[in-house]
């Protein structure tokens, strides 16, 4: 009788050992699956916090072909750029505009259309051959220099570059109402 009970005990212990092993394997595999599922969820919340919140190109933006431009004939060009915040990439939209003028020496100047006085839009008056801010009557010549009016400085020039017959402009806004040209 003792021999039979020993066999039952050994058999019972081996079943308990197998059950314990299967429990451990089950918990381990379930934990791995849980970790695998939680990584993307955790990354969704942590990754944006580690990135710059709003990103735009802030580099040179293509404004068009230089062929067809005429010396001292301003051309108003819309500046389009895309931006991305932590979660969303936005399509290209108009973020501003510039006046592009081909100089006599075949170089190009780009002027912001924003008046340095209070931020009104500067227009070109073809009849008088000058730029005009209609809000407070500041007048600028073809080179962006102040002719008259309350503007504290000349028209804001922007960096330009020509690559493969295309004109690029580094668009940026400047502080208004002060004599120095300081980017915002």
PyMOL commands that set and color helices and strands:
alter all, ss='L'
color gray80, all
select helices_A, chain A and resi 2-50
alter helices_A, ss='H'
color red, helices_A
select strands_A, chain A and resi 54-56+60-65+75-85+89-102+108-112+122-125+130-133+138-140+146-148+157-158+160-163+166-170
alter strands_A, ss='S'
color yellow, strands_A
deselect
rebuild
show_as cartoon
